[in-house]
C-alpha cells in the first residue's frame, strides 16, 4: 500500500511540473512572438488608413483662401493706360511702385495713335443700372488718353475717368455694366489687426499674369505715408506685390475688400539695401470715403 501511494505522489508531481512548464512556454511564446507580430500588423494598418484619409481630405475640401478668392475674382480687372507718344509718364509713382510700363504695339513711334504706356489692376465695386464703377490707383491711369479694362473672361471694354484724388492715390472709372458679373464688397478696415492673414489679387507684370493671387499677413495697420503728393495712413503687409498689382484689392479670408494695393518699398532711401516684404495698401475706409468725394465732385460739375 505504501508503494502505491509513493507512485501516485510521483505521478502527481510529474503532472504538475508538466503543466507549469507548458504555461511558462506558452507565456514566453505569446510575449516574444505573437504580441510583436500583432503590434506590427496594427501599425501597418494605421499607416494605410492615415494615407487614405489624407488623400480624401485634399480632394474633397476647398481651402478658406480659395473660397475668399472666388468671392471677388470676377470683379478684378486689368487696367490698361494708353497714351499718345508725346505724353509723359509720371515718374514720381514709378519710383514707389508704378503701373507696369508696356511696350508700344506699333513700330511707328511717330504715330498719333495711343500706345500702351502702363498696366495696373482695378476692382469693380458697384453696379448701378447700365453703369458700373471701378476703383484703381491714380498713378495707374495718370496721363492716360484712353483707358481699357481687361476682364477675367478675356473681354476688353473702354472706361472713362470719373475723377481722381492724387493725395490718396485713388481714381474712379465708369464702364458699361453689361459685362459685370461680380462686384467686390468693402469690409471695415478699422478691424484689421497685425498678424491677420490677407490675400492680394492683381496683374503683376501686366495682363499676361492677370488674376494672380498672393498671400501674407498684416505687418502694421497705421503706417504713415507722407511723401508729396501722396499723404495717407496705409496698411503694411508682407504680401508679394509687383508692378501691375497697383489698384488691386487686398482681401480678408472672408473675401471682404479691406484695402487697395498701392505701393511697396524695394530698397532703403539711399538705395544701399534691398528690402523684401514691405507692401502698402490704402485702407478700405479711406477708399470708400474718397470714392464718395470723387463721385460727388463729378456730379456737381
DRENDO-1510 file (C-alpha; in Angstrom, 1 decimal, always signed):
<recs>
REC; n; res; u; v; w
REC; 1; UNK; +0.0; +0.0; +0.0 .
REC; 2; UNK; +2.9; +2.3; +0.8 .
REC; 3; UNK; +4.4; +1.6; -2.6 .
REC; 4; UNK; +1.2; +2.5; -4.4 .
REC; 5; UNK; +0.9; +5.8; -2.5 .
REC; 6; UNK; +4.5; +6.7; -3.3 .
REC; 7; UNK; +4.0; +6.0; -7.0 .
REC; 8; UNK; +0.8; +8.1; -7.1 .
REC; 9; UNK; +2.7; +11.0; -5.5 .
REC; 10; UNK; +5.5; +10.8; -8.1 .
REC; 11; UNK; +2.9; +10.9; -10.9 .
REC; 12; UNK; +1.1; +13.9; -9.4 .
REC; 13; UNK; +4.4; +15.8; -9.1 .
REC; 14; UNK; +5.3; +15.0; -12.7 .
REC; 15; UNK; +1.9; +16.1; -14.0 .
REC; 16; UNK; +2.1; +19.4; -12.1 .
REC; 17; UNK; +5.6; +20.1; -13.4 .
REC; 18; UNK; +4.4; +19.4; -16.9 .
REC; 19; UNK; +1.5; +21.8; -16.6 .
REC; 20; UNK; +3.8; +24.5; -15.1 .
REC; 21; UNK; +6.3; +24.1; -17.8 .
REC; 22; UNK; +3.6; +24.3; -20.5 .
REC; 23; UNK; +2.3; +27.5; -19.0 .
REC; 24; UNK; +5.8; +29.0; -19.0 .
REC; 25; UNK; +6.4; +28.0; -22.6 .
REC; 26; UNK; +3.1; +29.4; -23.8 .
REC; 27; UNK; +3.6; +32.7; -21.9 .
REC; 28; UNK; +7.1; +33.2; -23.5 .
REC; 29; UNK; +5.7; +32.3; -26.9 .
REC; 30; UNK; +3.0; +34.9; -26.6 .
REC; 31; UNK; +5.2; +37.6; -25.2 .
REC; 32; UNK; +8.1; +37.3; -27.6 .
REC; 33; UNK; +6.4; +36.2; -30.8 .
REC; 34; UNK; +2.6; +36.7; -31.0 .
REC; 35; UNK; +2.4; +40.1; -29.3 .
REC; 36; UNK; +5.1; +41.9; -31.5 .
REC; 37; UNK; +3.5; +40.5; -34.7 .
REC; 38; UNK; +0.1; +41.9; -33.6 .
REC; 39; UNK; +1.7; +45.3; -33.0 .
REC; 40; UNK; +3.3; +45.3; -36.4 .
REC; 41; UNK; +0.0; +44.5; -38.1 .
REC; 42; UNK; -1.8; +47.3; -36.2 .
REC; 43; UNK; +0.9; +49.8; -37.1 .
REC; 44; UNK; +0.8; +48.9; -40.8 .
REC; 45; UNK; -3.0; +49.2; -40.8 .
REC; 46; UNK; -2.9; +52.6; -39.1 .
REC; 47; UNK; -0.4; +53.9; -41.7 .
REC; 48; UNK; -2.5; +52.7; -44.6 .
REC; 49; UNK; -5.6; +54.2; -43.0 .
REC; 50; UNK; -3.8; +57.5; -42.5 .
REC; 51; UNK; -2.7; +57.7; -46.1 .
REC; 52; UNK; -6.3; +57.1; -47.3 .
REC; 53; UNK; -7.7; +59.8; -45.0 .
REC; 54; UNK; -5.1; +62.4; -46.2 .
REC; 55; UNK; -5.9; +61.8; -49.9 .
REC; 56; UNK; -9.7; +62.1; -49.2 .
REC; 57; UNK; -9.3; +65.4; -47.4 .
REC; 58; UNK; -7.1; +67.0; -50.0 .
REC; 59; UNK; -9.6; +66.1; -52.8 .
REC; 60; UNK; -12.8; +66.9; -51.1 .
REC; 61; UNK; -12.3; +70.2; -49.3 .
REC; 62; UNK; -11.6; +73.7; -50.6 .
REC; 63; UNK; -9.3; +76.0; -48.6 .
REC; 64; UNK; -10.5; +79.2; -47.0 .
REC; 65; UNK; -8.2; +81.1; -49.3 .
REC; 66; UNK; -9.8; +79.6; -52.3 .
REC; 67; UNK; -13.3; +80.4; -51.2 .
REC; 68; UNK; -12.2; +84.0; -50.4 .
REC; 69; UNK; -10.7; +84.3; -53.9 .
REC; 70; UNK; -13.8; +83.0; -55.6 .
REC; 71; UNK; -15.9; +85.7; -53.9 .
REC; 72; UNK; -14.0; +88.5; -55.7 .
REC; 73; UNK; -12.1; +87.1; -58.6 .
REC; 74; UNK; -14.5; +88.2; -61.4 .
REC; 75; UNK; -14.6; +91.7; -60.0 .
REC; 76; UNK; -10.9; +92.2; -60.6 .
REC; 77; UNK; -9.8; +93.7; -63.9 .
REC; 78; UNK; -6.5; +94.7; -65.6 .
REC; 79; UNK; -6.4; +98.4; -66.2 .
REC; 80; UNK; -4.5; +99.5; -69.4 .
REC; 81; UNK; -3.3; +103.0; -69.8 .
REC; 82; UNK; -2.9; +104.2; -73.4 .
REC; 83; UNK; -1.1; +107.4; -74.2 .
REC; 84; UNK; -0.1; +109.2; -77.3 .
REC; 85; UNK; +3.7; +109.2; -77.9 .
REC; 86; UNK; +4.0; +112.8; -76.7 .
REC; 87; UNK; +2.5; +112.1; -73.3 .
REC; 88; UNK; +5.0; +111.7; -70.4 .
REC; 89; UNK; +4.5; +109.2; -67.6 .
REC; 90; UNK; +4.5; +110.4; -64.0 .
REC; 91; UNK; +8.0; +109.4; -62.7 .
REC; 92; UNK; +7.1; +110.0; -59.0 .
REC; 93; UNK; +4.8; +107.0; -58.8 .
REC; 94; UNK; +7.3; +104.8; -60.7 .
REC; 95; UNK; +9.9; +105.3; -58.0 .
REC; 96; UNK; +7.4; +103.9; -55.4 .
REC; 97; UNK; +5.7; +101.2; -57.4 .
REC; 98; UNK; +4.1; +102.5; -60.6 .
REC; 99; UNK; +1.9; +100.9; -63.1 .
REC; 100; UNK; +3.7; +98.3; -65.2 .
REC; 101; UNK; +5.0; +100.1; -68.3 .
REC; 102; UNK; +4.0; +98.3; -71.5 .
REC; 103; UNK; +5.8; +98.4; -74.8 .
REC; 104; UNK; +4.4; +100.0; -77.9 .
REC; 105; UNK; +2.4; +97.8; -80.2 .
REC; 106; UNK; +3.3; +99.8; -83.2 .
REC; 107; UNK; +6.7; +100.1; -84.9 .
REC; 108; UNK; +5.9; +103.6; -86.0 .
REC; 109; UNK; +6.9; +105.8; -83.0 .
REC; 110; UNK; +5.6; +108.9; -84.7 .
REC; 111; UNK; +2.1; +107.6; -84.8 .
REC; 112; UNK; -0.6; +109.7; -83.2 .
REC; 113; UNK; -2.5; +106.6; -82.0 .
REC; 114; UNK; -2.4; +106.0; -78.3 .
REC; 115; UNK; +0.1; +103.3; -77.2 .
REC; 116; UNK; +0.1; +101.1; -74.2 .
REC; 117; UNK; +2.1; +103.0; -71.6 .
REC; 118; UNK; +1.2; +101.3; -68.3 .
REC; 119; UNK; -0.8; +98.5; -66.8 .
REC; 120; UNK; -2.3; +98.1; -63.4 .
REC; 121; UNK; -5.3; +96.5; -61.7 .
REC; 122; UNK; -8.8; +97.7; -60.8 .
REC; 123; UNK; -11.8; +96.5; -58.8 .
REC; 124; UNK; -15.4; +96.7; -59.9 .
REC; 125; UNK; -17.1; +97.8; -56.7 .
REC; 126; UNK; -20.6; +98.9; -57.8 .
REC; 127; UNK; -23.2; +98.2; -60.5 .
REC; 128; UNK; -25.9; +100.9; -61.0 .
REC; 129; UNK; -28.3; +100.3; -63.8 .
REC; 130; UNK; -26.4; +100.5; -67.2 .
REC; 131; UNK; -23.3; +101.8; -65.5 .
REC; 132; UNK; -20.7; +100.1; -63.3 .
REC; 133; UNK; -17.8; +101.7; -61.3 .
REC; 134; UNK; -14.2; +100.7; -60.9 .
REC; 135; UNK; -11.7; +101.9; -58.4 .
REC; 136; UNK; -7.9; +101.8; -59.1 .
REC; 137; UNK; -4.8; +103.8; -58.2 .
REC; 138; UNK; -4.5; +107.3; -59.6 .
REC; 139; UNK; -1.0; +106.6; -60.7 .
REC; 140; UNK; -2.2; +103.7; -62.8 .
REC; 141; UNK; -4.2; +106.0; -65.1 .
REC; 142; UNK; -2.1; +109.1; -64.8 .
REC; 143; UNK; -1.6; +110.8; -68.2 .
REC; 144; UNK; -4.0; +108.3; -70.0 .
REC; 145; UNK; -5.6; +109.4; -73.2 .
REC; 146; UNK; -7.6; +106.2; -73.3 .
REC; 147; UNK; -8.3; +103.5; -70.7 .
REC; 148; UNK; -9.2; +99.9; -71.4 .
REC; 149; UNK; -10.2; +97.2; -68.9 .
REC; 150; UNK; -9.5; +93.5; -69.4 .
REC; 151; UNK; -11.9; +91.2; -67.7 .
REC; 152; UNK; -11.1; +87.7; -66.4 .
REC; 153; UNK; -13.1; +86.1; -69.3 .
REC; 154; UNK; -10.8; +87.9; -71.8 .
REC; 155; UNK; -13.3; +90.7; -72.8 .
REC; 156; UNK; -12.0; +94.2; -73.2 .
REC; 157; UNK; -14.1; +97.4; -72.7 .
REC; 158; UNK; -13.4; +101.1; -72.8 .
REC; 159; UNK; -13.5; +103.0; -69.5 .
REC; 160; UNK; -14.0; +106.7; -68.8 .
REC; 161; UNK; -12.4; +108.6; -65.9 .
REC; 162; UNK; -14.9; +109.9; -63.3 .
REC; 163; UNK; -12.3; +111.6; -61.2 .
REC; 164; UNK; -9.2; +111.2; -59.1 .
REC; 165; UNK; -7.7; +112.1; -55.7 .
REC; 166; UNK; -3.9; +112.5; -56.0 .
REC; 167; UNK; -3.1; +112.6; -52.3 .
REC; 168; UNK; -4.9; +109.3; -51.6 .
REC; 169; UNK; -3.8; +107.8; -54.9 .
REC; 170; UNK; -7.4; +106.9; -55.9 .
REC; 171; UNK; -9.2; +107.1; -59.2 .
REC; 172; UNK; -12.7; +106.1; -60.2 .
REC; 173; UNK; -13.7; +104.8; -63.6 .
REC; 174; UNK; -17.1; +104.3; -65.3 .
REC; 175; UNK; -17.9; +101.4; -67.6 .
REC; 176; UNK; -20.9; +99.7; -69.1 .
REC; 177; UNK; -22.4; +97.2; -66.6 .
REC; 178; UNK; -23.3; +94.8; -69.4 .
REC; 179; UNK; -20.3; +92.6; -68.8 .
REC; 180; UNK; -20.2; +92.8; -65.0 .
REC; 181; UNK; -21.0; +89.6; -63.2 .
REC; 182; UNK; -19.5; +90.3; -59.8 .
REC; 183; UNK; -18.6; +93.2; -57.6 .
REC; 184; UNK; -16.2; +93.5; -54.7 .
REC; 185; UNK; -17.6; +94.2; -51.2 .
REC; 186; UNK; -15.8; +96.6; -48.9 .
REC; 187; UNK; -15.2; +95.4; -45.3 .
REC; 188; UNK; -14.4; +97.7; -42.3 .
REC; 189; UNK; -10.7; +98.3; -42.3 .
REC; 190; UNK; -10.7; +99.6; -38.8 .
REC; 191; UNK; -10.9; +96.0; -37.6 .
REC; 192; UNK; -7.7; +95.0; -39.4 .
REC; 193; UNK; -5.0; +93.9; -36.9 .
REC; 194; UNK; -1.3; +92.9; -37.3 .
REC; 195; UNK; -0.9; +89.1; -37.8 .
REC; 196; UNK; -4.2; +88.9; -39.7 .
REC; 197; UNK; -4.0; +86.7; -42.9 .
REC; 198; UNK; -4.7; +88.6; -46.1 .
REC; 199; UNK; -4.7; +87.9; -49.9 .
REC; 200; UNK; -3.9; +90.2; -52.8 .
REC; 201; UNK; -5.3; +89.9; -56.4 .
REC; 202; UNK; -3.8; +91.7; -59.4 .
REC; 203; UNK; -2.0; +91.6; -62.7 .
REC; 204; UNK; +1.7; +91.6; -61.8 .
REC; 205; UNK; +3.8; +92.5; -64.8 .
REC; 206; UNK; +0.7; +93.1; -66.8 .
REC; 207; UNK; -2.2; +91.2; -68.4 .
REC; 208; UNK; -0.1; +88.1; -69.0 .
REC; 209; UNK; -0.4; +87.3; -65.3 .
REC; 210; UNK; -3.9; +88.7; -64.7 .
REC; 211; UNK; -5.8; +87.5; -61.6 .
REC; 212; UNK; -2.7; +86.3; -59.8 .
REC; 213; UNK; -3.2; +85.6; -56.1 .
REC; 214; UNK; -0.6; +86.1; -53.4 .
REC; 215; UNK; -0.9; +85.8; -49.6 .
REC; 216; UNK; +0.6; +87.1; -46.4 .
REC; 217; UNK; -0.1; +88.8; -43.1 .
REC; 218; UNK; -0.7; +92.3; -41.9 .
REC; 219; UNK; +2.5; +93.8; -40.6 .
REC; 220; UNK; +1.0; +97.1; -39.3 .
REC; 221; UNK; -2.2; +98.9; -39.7 .
REC; 222; UNK; -1.2; +102.5; -39.3 .
REC; 223; UNK; +1.9; +103.3; -41.4 .
REC; 224; UNK; +2.1; +107.0; -42.4 .
REC; 225; UNK; +2.9; +107.7; -46.0 .
REC; 226; UNK; +3.9; +111.4; -46.2 .
REC; 227; UNK; +5.7; +112.0; -49.5 .
REC; 228; UNK; +4.2; +114.5; -51.9 .
REC; 229; UNK; +1.8; +114.2; -53.5 .
REC; 230; UNK; +0.7; +111.1; -51.5 .
REC; 231; UNK; -0.3; +111.5; -47.9 .
REC; 232; UNK; -2.3; +108.8; -46.2 .
REC; 233; UNK; -2.3; +106.1; -43.5 .
REC; 234; UNK; -1.7; +102.7; -45.0 .
REC; 235; UNK; -1.9; +99.1; -44.1 .
REC; 236; UNK; +1.5; +97.4; -44.3 .
REC; 237; UNK; +1.7; +93.7; -45.3 .
REC; 238; UNK; +4.3; +91.2; -46.4 .
REC; 239; UNK; +2.2; +90.2; -49.4 .
REC; 240; UNK; +4.2; +89.9; -52.6 .
REC; 241; UNK; +3.3; +92.8; -54.8 .
REC; 242; UNK; +4.9; +93.7; -58.2 .
REC; 243; UNK; +4.5; +96.4; -60.8 .
REC; 244; UNK; +1.0; +95.8; -62.2 .
REC; 245; UNK; -0.6; +94.9; -58.8 .
REC; 246; UNK; -1.3; +98.6; -58.2 .
REC; 247; UNK; -5.0; +99.2; -57.8 .
REC; 248; UNK; -5.9; +95.6; -57.0 .
REC; 249; UNK; -7.8; +94.5; -53.9 .
REC; 250; UNK; -6.4; +93.4; -50.6 .
REC; 251; UNK; -9.0; +91.0; -49.1 .
REC; 252; UNK; -9.5; +89.2; -45.8 .
REC; 253; UNK; -10.2; +85.5; -45.5 .
REC; 254; UNK; -13.9; +86.1; -45.8 .
REC; 255; UNK; -13.4; +87.7; -49.2 .
REC; 256; UNK; -14.1; +91.3; -48.0 .
REC; 257; UNK; -12.0; +94.1; -49.5 .
REC; 258; UNK; -10.0; +95.7; -46.7 .
REC; 259; UNK; -7.7; +97.8; -48.9 .
REC; 260; UNK; -6.5; +98.8; -52.4 .
REC; 261; UNK; -2.9; +97.9; -53.1 .
REC; 262; UNK; -0.8; +100.9; -53.9 .
REC; 263; UNK; +2.9; +100.6; -53.4 .
REC; 264; UNK; +5.9; +98.8; -52.0 .
REC; 265; UNK; +9.4; +99.6; -50.8 .
REC; 266; UNK; +12.1; +97.6; -52.6 .
REC; 267; UNK; +15.2; +99.4; -51.2 .
REC; 268; UNK; +16.3; +101.8; -48.5 .
REC; 269; UNK; +16.0; +105.5; -49.1 .
REC; 270; UNK; +19.7; +105.8; -50.1 .
REC; 271; UNK; +19.5; +102.6; -52.2 .
REC; 272; UNK; +22.2; +100.8; -50.3 .
REC; 273; UNK; +20.0; +98.0; -49.0 .
REC; 274; UNK; +17.3; +95.9; -50.8 .
REC; 275; UNK; +14.1; +95.4; -49.0 .
REC; 276; UNK; +11.6; +92.4; -49.1 .
REC; 277; UNK; +8.1; +92.1; -47.7 .
REC; 278; UNK; +7.1; +95.8; -47.3 .
REC; 279; UNK; +3.9; +96.4; -49.3 .
REC; 280; UNK; +1.3; +99.1; -48.6 .
REC; 281; UNK; -2.4; +99.2; -49.2 .
REC; 282; UNK; -4.9; +102.1; -48.9 .
REC; 283; UNK; -7.4; +101.1; -46.1 .
REC; 284; UNK; -10.9; +100.4; -47.4 .
REC; 285; UNK; -12.5; +103.0; -45.1 .
REC; 286; UNK; -10.2; +105.6; -46.8 .
REC; 287; UNK; -11.0; +104.2; -50.2 .
REC; 288; UNK; -14.8; +104.4; -49.6 .
REC; 289; UNK; -14.8; +107.9; -48.3 .
REC; 290; UNK; -12.5; +109.1; -51.2 .
REC; 291; UNK; -14.8; +107.4; -53.8 .
REC; 292; UNK; -17.7; +109.3; -52.4 .
REC; 293; UNK; -15.9; +112.6; -52.6 .
REC; 294; UNK; -14.8; +111.9; -56.2 .
REC; 295; UNK; -18.3; +110.9; -57.3 .
REC; 296; UNK; -19.9; +113.8; -55.6 .
REC; 297; UNK; -17.5; +116.3; -57.1 .
REC; 298; UNK; -18.1; +114.8; -60.6 .
REC; 299; UNK; -21.8; +115.1; -60.1 .
REC; 300; UNK; -21.5; +118.8; -59.3 .
REC; 301; UNK; -19.6; +119.5; -62.5 .
</recs>
